[in-house]
Amino acid sequence: MESINEKLKTIAEKLEKTQIAEYVELLNRPRRIIFTNLYAGIARGVGIAIGFTVFAAAIVYFLRLLGALNLPIIGDFIADIVKIVQVQLEGRAY
């Protein structure tokens, strides 16, 4: 009888660790799921925007450094990219 009680206690502890009760409670409250997912989506979108901005800034900075070196092949490539960007900013077709 002691071993059964001990096993039941360990099973109960493991179930508590998995937080099934909180999960079931969350499923019974659909508004909370919606708002939780909404906040998570907003946070993910802001994080992606900030991360992409930092990444793009690093790439532009690196390309400017390469352009300053006047390397023959890379310099021409960067000049072409700059021309394409300028044309797009002016609104003309390339």
Buried (B, 14 or more C-beta within 10 A) or exposed (E): EEEEEEEEEEEEEEEEEEEEEEEEEEEEEEEEEEEEEEEEEEEEEEEEEEEEEEEEEEEEEEBEEBBEEEEEEEBEBBEEEEEEEEEEEEEEEE
